[in-house]
Amino acid sequence: MKKLQNYITGQWVEGKGEGVPMHDAITGEIIALSDTEGLDFAEILQYGRTKGGEVLRKMTFQERGNMLKSLALYLVKKKADFYEISYRTGATKVDSWIDIEGGFGNLFANASLRKLFPNQSYHVEGEPIDLSRGGRFMAHHIMVPKRGVAIHINAFNFPVWGMLEKCAVNWMAGVPAVVKPATNTSFLTEAVVREIIASGILPEGALQLISGSARTILDTVESQDVVTFTGSATTGRMLKAHKRIIQESVPFTMEADSLNASILGEDAVPGTPEFDLFIKEVRNEMTVKCGQKCTAIRRVIVPENLIEDVQIALGKALSKVTIGDPRLKEVRMGSLVSLDQVKEVRERVQELSKTATIVYGDLDKIDVIGADAKKGAFLAPILLREDNPFKNLAVHETEAFGPVSTIMPYKNLDEAITLAQMGKGSLVSSIATNDDKIAKEYVINAASHHGRILVLNRESAKESTGHGSPLPYLVHGGPGRAGGGEEMGGVRGIKHYMQRTAIQGSPTTLTEITGIYQANAKYKEADQHPFKYHWEDIEPGMSLKTHNRTLTDTDIINFANLTWDHFYAHTDITSLDGSIFEKRTAHGYFIIAAAAGLFVYPNKGPVAANYGLEDCRFLRPLYHNDTIYVRLTCKQKVDRDVASAEHPSGIVKWFVEVFDAEDELVAVATILTMVQKKQEVFVEMTDEKIQESLNKLSEETKPKWGVMTPQHMLEHMEYTYKIASGKIQDFEVSTPEKYLEKVHASLYNYDKFPKNSQFPQLEKDILDTLKYTDLATAKEKFLEEREAYKTYFKENPDAKLNNLVFGELNRYEWYLMERKHLNHHFEQFGLL
């Protein structure tokens, strides 16, 4: 029998024991054996801390984010294989989509958070704090990656999402992970990890996998490690009390099963959209993943006068749920993960039914499609009704982790809130109401007992992700029984894997440490105007002092007329009595505009555009005849992605200080500019450079890739020049319309054409018949057509001509195309 392998210390390793069988949830057959016997957990953890941690900690947030994005894109291409494996866990296609593509979605979402962090390996948190009157002693907070490893102990119900929703966060923070999935479904986790490792995208040591039991893994955790646990509250409390966790003060995040509640608002009577939405939501939460969700609705709290209506409506909705082999299109609910889980859920239902009544479903009867009900882990949806929820507490204490929910009545909203709180802490609650006053009353009073609350009504329903869907940007966790922890949560989640440290010193020192210019720090006088520098060459503290400008009465009046801002302080000097103004006052926005006039460099350069304005403050009024000058200082650099038709660039935040003639600070602002990055990838294709390259090319020159000969290459490029000069335009653009904009925009980036990229009119690995008798003639014709292309655009500067791949191009875009194309082929033949 096949054994699952463990990926540890850089290799795939089998355990040395007999192994534990894992069963197909539908057929009951053994899939593989899980075996971790003989693994050295201390060595595994130390390998992650050193091998993986050292690389991840040095990467910037932008590098980590792009790594996650690349991994997500890679895994999406492999998803079909994962679906096939996922069916064996009992999951339908919809269930698998939540697990598999929801997991990939976490990678994408966390990758996008790189934009909220500085362009460095650590984070600067919050605002600077002045600790002195003179402004020469200050403090800030930084956050650096912990130097340990994240140990993720996951549950069986989401073998992909459970891993990636956690790993995406710790990788963004710069911390490696050791993943220990639940044994029952670890065969799916192992399949995904195999692809992750095969991709080569993560640095070695960033991810290790333990495919099965790891009872002693916490024995050697250290203070810099972080442990997360998802599963039963009983197991979680036991692990949280581990002596090593306590001794080393290891952060331990628990996300435990909870008795989540959904409330039907008193206004949501039958016939309203909210009533229908409520029934649909409860049915979905009972049957998606066969109810095996830590966020599923376990307690259905409804107005006592509507309990019969809800019971009947839910019964009708559940009767339409088909159960069986999840591969079949007509099946809406698969199975539980194992027969053991069926047994456990049956026992919990029997406990609940001591006081509650089963009003829909039967523990001993089930109809399935395309499967054997006795061999598979099948269970029909079970709906109970508890008429005395304040007296009979089992419904608030016992969870059946399957397709099981219990209806209970309330008299008023206060009772509904109390019932929701009696679960002693849950991951999520929801309320269906179209009355925002009811929604507010419930949310404010119930929030103390829930990690997330969804308000569902006719307005939000179309785009709502539902009661049971944790989202990467929101915290996932809850108080009390739910574990008292938090996962995900966007930036908040990433910070969980970082150490927050307060730093103190002078503004100049803290500027150097944080990478962000701090007010009152020493300026770094620029050798030339800062707007002449590319993004890479600008550094925080780089500064320019401008010349002076005197504000005149005419300036103020003209600005008022231009903007229609006729506030009395600017235009009616007879109304200044009792105000804070002494004379005609310059508009605040005129001061900022005048400041820009002083510091902006007029010539074309790397600064591509004004990107925005932040933190604008006017410290005292400025009057006509006042003189100002500006100090422009680089405050911070923020990297950015460019997907449209523009060159790679980053954002530079400039600290603008406006001073009067007495050197008193009168206004401050932060302006943002989009600054182009250097183009250092491609050689500029001048006439001289092209001739120099052609002189190196001979019949004997061999390509580094592909099947072209030197003459084939030149004849191919001659043909593209004929397209570029308009001689050939009788073709269809080969790129599909839906991709064309993105492909067209790629001309502006600094990425090389992929090696072995296929020209649309050429068959792969098949050479066309040569047109010319020799290489010398091909060179001559190549240069002739290049001259024709240059002449065409000299005479027709506004012309646009189609390209086979990139669509319609203007003169500048043909230049970009030519540069990339010539670099590609000249590099192919070793000419550059």
N, C-alpha and C positions, 0 to 999 in steps of 0.2 A: 504493500500500500504506500502510495506517495506521501512523503512528509513535506509539510510547509517548511520553508527555510527562514532563518532569522538573518537580517542584515545588520551586522555588528563589526566594529573595528575595520571597516573597509572591505568586508567580504560577506558572501552568502554562506551561512553555516547551518548545518542540521544539528538538532539535539542528539544526545547520546542515549536517550531512553526509549521506551516502547511507544510513547506517544499517546495522545488523547484523540479519539475519533471525532470528526466534525461531520454532521449529517445534513443532507439536502432536506430543507424544511418541507418540501412538497412531496418527495418520494420516500424519504427516510433513508436512502442509501448513503453509505459513507463516502465523503468527498476526498478527504485527506486526513492525515494525522498531524496534530500540533504537538511539538516537542521542544522544550527549552532546557532539558536536563544537561548539566555540564557547562552552562553559560556562566561566565564570570561577570556579574553585574557591576562590581567595583571597577573592573577594567573598562567595561562598556561606558560607564558614566565618565570616567576620566578621559577616555578617548574623545568623547564629545566635547568636554570642557577645553581640551587642548587643540586637537586637530580641527574640529569644526569651529570652535569658538574663536580661535585666533584669526581665522580668515573673516568670519562674519563681523567681528567687532571692528575690523579695519575698514569695512565697506561703508560707504555713505548711505544715507537713507534712500537717495535716488538710485544707487546701484542695487540696493536690496529690493526696492520696489520694482525696478525693471527686471530683476531676477524672478520675482514672483509672477510678473506679467508674462514673461517668456515661458515659465513653467505651466501657467494656466493655458496658454495658447497651445503648448505641446500636448497637454493632457486632453484637451478638447478633441484633438484629432484621433485620440485612442478610445474615446468614450464608448463606442459600440461594443468593444470587447468587455468593458466593465459591466454593461447592462446584462450581457449574457450570464455573467457570473452572479450578478446581483439577484437574478430570478431565483437562484438556489437558496437565497436567504428567506424566501417567501414574499419578496417585495414585488409589487406590480411595476409597470413602466413608470407610472406617476410617482410611486414611492421611490423608485430608483432615481428618477430625475431629481427629486428633492435631495437625496443623499449624494449622488455623483456630481451632477451639475451644480447643485447648491454648494458642494465643497469647492468646485472650481471657481464659483462665484465669489467665495471668500478670498481666494487668491487675487482675483481681479480687484475686488473692493479694497483690500489692504494695500495692494500695489498702488492704487490711486492716492493713498494717504501720504505717499512720499512728498506730495506737493505741499503738505502742511508742516514739513520738517525742514530744517536748514540743510544746506548742501555740505553736510559733514557727517561724521559717524556718531555724533552725540547730539542731544537736544538741549536747547536753551529754553527754559520754561518761565512764563510769566513776564512781568515787567521789572526793570531795575529798581533797586531800593536805595535811596540816598540815606546814608548813615551819618552825615556830617553837615554842618551849616555851610561849610566852604565848598562842598561838592567834590572833595578830593578823596573821600572814603565812602565806598558803596558796597552793595551786595547784589547777588543774582542767584538764581538756581539753575543748575545744569543737571541733566540726566544722562547717565552713561550705561551701556549694556552691562548687565550682570555677567560675572565671569564664571558662571556655572552652566548647567544644562537644564532644559525644560523636560520634565518627565510627565508624560501624558498617559494616564490610566483611563481608558475609554470604555464606553458601554457597547453592547452588542447591536443596538438598534440603528446606528448610523456609522457603519465601518469606514466610510470615506469622509463624509462631512465632519464627523466627530474628530478625525485626525486633522483635516485641513483647516477647520475653523480655528483650531488652536495653533497649529504650526505656522500658519500665515502670519499670526500676530507675533510669535516669538522670533521668527526669521526677520520680520521687519524691525524688531528691536535689536537684532544682532546677536541672538542667542540660539544655539543648536538645540535639537530635540531628540529625545528617545521616546518612541511611541510604543505603548503596550495595549493593543486592542483586545477586546473581549474574545475569548477563544472561539466561541460559537461562529462568529462571522469573520474571523481573522484571515480567512482565505481570500476574501475580497480586498481587505486592506493590503495584504501581501502583493496582490496583483497590481494595485495602484503604485505601491512603493517600488516594485520592480521597474515600472515605467519611469518613475521619477529618477531612480538611480541611473537607468539606461540613458536618460536624456543628457546627463552630464552637466545640467544647468546649475545644480546646487554644488557648493564646495564640499569636498569629501569631509564627512564627520558632521555635516549639518543635520542629517537625518539618519537615525538608526531605528531598526524595527525588531521588536521581540514578539514573535508570533505565538503567544500562548502564556502560560502561567509564569509569574515573576514574583513569587511571594516574598522574596528577600530583597527586592530591588531598593527598598527604602533604608536598608541597613547601613548603606554607605553614602547617603545624601549629605551634602555640605551646605553651609550657610548661603552660598551664592547660587544654589540651585533653586528651582521653582517646581512645585508639584501641582498638577491639576488632576482632579478626579471627577468622572461622570458615572453615576450608577445609583445604587440604592443608598438611602440615608444611613442604614445600619452599617454597611461596609464602609461608607465614607467616614462616619464617626470613628470607626475602629482605626482606619488609616491615619486620620488626623491626630489621633492620640498616640501614634507611634513615638517611642522614646527618642528616636533620632531626629524626628521632625521637631520635637519640643526642645531637645538639647541644642540643636544647631539653629533654632529659630528660622526654619525653612518656611517660606511663604507657601501656604496650602490653600488652593482654591477648590471648593467643592460645589458641584452642580448636581443636586440630588433629585430623585423623583419627588413630585409634589402633587397635591390634590387641587389642581387648578380649577377655578370656578368661572362660569359664564352666567351673567345675569340678564334676564329679559326685563327691560324697562316697563313700568306700568303703562306707559303710553303705547307700547308696541303690541297692540291687540291684533287678533286675527284679521286679515285683510289689509294690514299695513305692510309696506316693504320690509320694515324692521323685523316683524314677526317671521316672515319668510326667510329673511337673511339669517336669523337666529337658528331656525330649524336646519337650514342648509349647513351652517357652520358647525353645529353640534354633530350632525351626521358625518361631516367630513372628518372632524377630529376623532370621532369614534372609529372610523374605518380606514383612514389613511395610515399606512404602515401598520395596519391591523390594530390600531390603537396603541402601538408600542412607541409612544413619543413622550418624552418627559414634559412636554408642553400641552399634551392632550387635555381636553375638557373632561374632568372626572365628576364635577358637581354642577348640575344644571339648576340654577336658582331662579324660580319664576313666581310671579304674583299668584296667590292662592286661588284667585278666581279664574286663572287661566291654566291651571295645572292639567285639567282634563284635555283642553285644546292642545297643549304642548305634547302630552302623552300620545294622543291620537295622531297628530301631525308627524311626530318623530317615528312612530310605528310605521306609518305609510312610507316615509322616506327610507327607513331602514329595510323595508320589505323589497325595495327595488335594488338593493345591493347584492350583486351576484358574487359568489365566492368560488375559488378554485385555483387552477394552474394560472399563475400571473402572466404567463406568456400569451394566453388567449385574449383576444381583443374584447370579448364580451365579459371578461372577469373584471370586477371593480375592487375586490378585496382578496388578497392572497392569504397567507398563513402567518401564524406566529413563528418565531425563529426556531423553536424546537418543541418536542413533546414534553420535555421537562417544564418549559415555560407554560404550556397548556395546562399542565397539572397544577402549577403554582397559581395561575389566574383562576382556575376552577375553585381552588381552595379559598382564594380571597373573595370570590363571589359568594361562596357558601357562608363565609363569615358575615358579609354584608347582608345576606338574605335572612339572617336570624331576626332582624328587625325590619328590613326593607323588603318590598315585594318585587319579584321579577315581573315586569309588565310587557316585556318584549324579549323574544329569544328563548332558547332552550339549551341548557348545558349538555344535554344528552342527544340532541338531534341537530343535524346539519346537512344541508344539501350542497354538494360541490360539483363543479364543472371540470371535466378533463383531469380528474385526480381521484385518488383513493382516500376517502375521509379518515380511514383508520391508519394509514401509513403516514399521511402528512400531518403537520401541526396545526390543524384547522380548528377554529372556534367561531361560532355564530356571534354576531353582535348581541350584547346583553344590556337591556335598559331596565334599571331598577327605579322604584319610587319609594322615597322615605318621607312619610307624612309628619313625623315628629323629629325634625333635625336638631332641635335644641335639646331634646331629651336623649335621643339615641345617637351616640357620638361615633359609632363605627364608621359612618360615612365621612367623617372628618379626620379619621385616623388610619383607615385601611385603604390601600391602593391596589386595585386589580390592574396590572400593567398589560392591558390588552384592549379589545373593543368593548369596553365597559364604562357606562356612565350612570349616574343616579340623579333623578329629578327630585326636587324638594321645594316646598312652598315658602313664601314670605308674605307678611301682611303689609309692610311698608318698607321704604328704602332703608331706614335705619336697621330693620331686621335683615335685609339683604346684605348690608355692609357687615353686620355682625357675623352672619353665616359665612361670608367670604373670609373673614378674619379667623374663623374657627379652624381653618385648615392649617393654622400656625405657620404661615409663610409659604408662598408659592412662586413659581417662575413667572407665571402670567395669569392675568384675569382679563375678562372682557365684559362689555355691557352693550346690548343692542337697544338703542334709544334714539329718537329724533328730537328729544327735548334736551337742549344743551345745559339747562339748569340741573336736570337730573344727572347728566353726564358729569358736570362739575362736582356736584355733591358726592357722587360715588367715587370719582377719581381722588379727590382731596382726602376723603376719609378712609379709603381703602388702600391708598398708595403705600402706607407704612408696612403692609403685609405682602406686597407683590413686587417682583422685579420689573414687570412691564404690564401696562394696561392698554388694551385696544378699545376704542369707542367705535362701534360699527353702526352706520346708518346709511340711508339711501345715497347720500352725497359721497361718502368714502368707499362704498362697497365696490365700485367698478375697478378701483385701483388698489384696494386693500390687499395686503399679502396674507391676511388671515390671523386668527387667534394663535395658531400653533407655529408660526414661522419666526424664529429668531433671525435678526438681520445683522450683518457685519458691523454696521455703524452704531448699533444700539447695544447697550449692555445686556448680557444674557446671564441670568442668575437671579437669586432671590433670597430673602431673609429666612431665618428660622429653619423649618423642615427642608426648605429648598437648598440649604447648604451655607447660606451667608456669604457666598462668593460672587464674583463677576467674571465673565469671559467676554471676549470681543469688545464691543463698545468703541470702535474707531480708535482714535488717538488714545483714549483712556486705557484700552486693552494693551496697547503697545507699551505704555508706561509701566504696566504691571511687571514687565521683565527688565526694567531699568532701575538703577539706583539714583534717587534724587539727592543731590548734595548742594548745600548752600556754600557759596564762595564769596569771599570778602577781599577787597583790595582797592587800589586806585582805579579810576575809570580807564586809564591807559592800559593797565595790566589786565583788567577784565575785558577790555576790547580784544586784546590778543587771545585770551582764553576762550571767550564765547564766540569769536568770529563775527560779532555784531558791534558796531561802533556805539560806545556809551557816551552820553553827553558829558562834556568837560574833559574828555580824553585829549591827548595831544594829537594834533593834526599831522598827517603825512602829506606834505606839500607835493602835488603832482608835477612831474617834469613838463607835461603838456596838458592841454585841456582834457579833463576826465572823459569827455564825450568822444575823444579820439581813440580811446582804448577799446579793444574787444573785451567781451565778457570775461574771458580767462585771465586777462591782465589787470583787471580791476580788483582792488582789495579793500576791505573795510578800513576806514580812516583816511583813505586817499581824498585829498581836499583841494579846493580852489577858493581863493578870495577874489571877489569881483571888484570892479571899479564902482564909483559912487553914482547915485542918481538923486536929483532933487525933485520932490513931488510938487507940482504946481496946482494952483487953483483951477486952471484950464484943464489939466489932466483929470481932476476929480469930476468936473462938470461934464467933460466929454465921455468919461466912463459911465456916468449916470445916464446920459442920453443914448449911449450905445447899448447898454444892458437893460434900460428901463427901470433900473433900481434907483428910485427917487426917495429913499428913506431920508427923513428930515435932516439928519446929521450931515448928510452930504450935499443937500440942495437948499435947505431953508435955515440959514444961520440966525434968523430972528427967533427961532424956537428952541434955542439951546439952554435957556434958563432952567435950572433945576435938573439938568441932565448931567451925565458924566463927561460930556464933551465941552471943550473950551472954544474951539474954532471949527471952521469947515473941516470935516474929517474924511480922510481917504477910506474908500470901501475896503473891507478886508480882502475881498477877492481881487481888487485892484492891486493891493500890496503883493499878493501871491503872483499875479500876472506880471507886475513890474519886476518882481524877483526873478521870474522865469526869463524876462527880457535881459536881465543882467547875467544870468549864468548859462543860458542856452548857447551852444555852439552852432552857428548858422549853416556851416558846410555839411554836405553829405558825408556820413561816416558810419561807424558801427551802430550808433543809436538809431533804432528803426522806428520807434514810436513812443509817444507818451502812453503809459499803461494805467495810470491812476493816481489818486491823491489820498493820503491817509493822515490822520492825527494832525489836523490843522488847528493851530491855536494863535489867537491875537492877544498879546500880553498887555498892550496899552495902545490907546489911539494914536494915529499918526495924522498930522495936520498938513495943510498946504505950506510949502517952503521947508518942510522937514527933509533931511537928506538920509538916504539909506544905502547900505551895501549888503552883500550876501556872502555867506560862507556855505559852500556846497560840499558836502562830505559823504562819501560812500558809507552807508549804514549797514547794509546787508545784501548778500546775493542769494537769489532763489532760483534753482533750476526749473525748467518747464519743458513739457512735451510739445512738440510741434507736429501736427498731423495735416495741416492745411498747406497751401502753396506759399510757404515762406521759409526762409533759411533758418537753420537751428539758432536758437537764441535763449537767453536767460533773462530773468528780471533782476534789475539792480534797484534797490531802495536807496534813495538819496536823502540825507538829512539836510534840510534847508533852514538855516538860521538867518534871520533878517535883523541887522543891527542899525541903530541910528548913528549920527555923527559923533556921539559921545561913547560909542561902543556899547551901548545898552541894548540888550536883546529885546526886540519888540514883537517878533512873530516867529513861529516855528512851524514846519510842516514836513511831511515825508512824501516825496514824489517817487513814482515808480516809472522806470523806463525799460523798454524792451531793447536789449543789446545783443547784437549778433555775435555768434561764436566764430572763432577763427576757422577758416577753411584750410586745413593742413593735410587733407587726404589726397586730393587730386593735384596733379601737375598741370599748370596752365599750358594749354596747347597753342603756343605761339608758332608763327611760321618757322622760326629758328628751331624750336624744340621738335616740331614734326619732322623737319628735314634731318635733324640730328638722329632721330629715331629711325627714319627710313634708311639712313646710311648704315645702320647696324644690321638691318634686315637682309638676310640672304636666303638662297634656296635651302641651305642646310639648317637654318634656324628651326628649332623644335619648339612646339607649344608646351606650356606647363600643364595645360588641361585641354580637353577637346580633341577633335580630329582634323581641324583646319590645318592647311598648309599656309605658309606666308602669302602665297598668291591668292588663295581662297579668301584669306582675311582681308586683303586689300580690295579685292573685287566686291566683297560683301560691303565694305565701308563706302566704296565708290557708289554702290547702289543706294545706300542710305543718303548720301549727299544729293543724288538725283531727286530723292523725295524731298529733301530739305530745300532744294532750289525750285521746287514746283514742277519739275519735268515729269515726275511720276506722282499722280494723285488718284489714279483710277483703282482704288482698293477700299475695302471696308476695314475700319479699325477693329483689331482682333480682340481687344479687351472688352468684356461685357460691360454694358452701361452702368450696372450697379457698382462695379469696381473702378470705373474709369476715373472718377474724381480722386480717389485715393492713390491710384497708380500715377496719375498725372502729377499730383502733389509730391510724389517721391523724387521727382527731378530736383527739387529744392534741397533735399537733405544731403548729408555728406556720406551716405552709404554707397559702397561700390556695387556695381551690378554683380549678382551672384555668379560664381564660376559655373560654366556649363549651362547658363541660361539659354533658353531656346528662342531663336528668332522665328516669328510666326510662319514665314514663307519657306523655311528650311525644314527638311525632315531630320529627325534626331539621328545623329551619328552617320548621316549619309551626305556625301559631298556632291555639290553641283558640278556640272561640266565647266571647265575653265573657258573664259571668253578669249583671253589673250595668249599669245604664243610664249611669253616669258614674263618673269617677275619685273624686269625693267619697264616693260610696257605697262604693266599693272600699276606700278608706282606713278608713272607719268599720267595715266588716266585718273588715278586717285587724286593727284594734285590738281588736275584740270577741273574736276568736278567740285573740289573744295573751293577753288577760286570762283566757280560759277555760283556756288551757295553764298559766298561772301558778297559777291556783286549783286545778287538778287536782293538781299536784305539791305544793302547800301542804297539801292534804288527804290526799294519798297519797305521802308522801315516799319510801317504799321501793318504789314501783311501777316496773315495767320495761315499756316499750312498744316495739314494732317500728318501725324506720325502713325505708323502701324500699331504701336503699343500704347503710346501716351496720348493719343487723340490730337486735338487742335493745339498748336504751339505758336507763340509769338516769337519775335526775334530773340529776346532774352532767353526764352525757354529752349529754343534751338541751340543757343550757345551752351546752356547747361547740359543739354542732351549730348552735344558734340564732345564736351569735356569728359563726361562720364564714359561715353562710348569709346573714344580714343584711348583714354586711360585703361579701360577694360582690356582692349585688344593689344595695346602696346605692352601692358603688363603680362598678358597671356604669353607673349613671345619674348619676354625678358628684355624689352627695349627701354624700360624706365628704371 
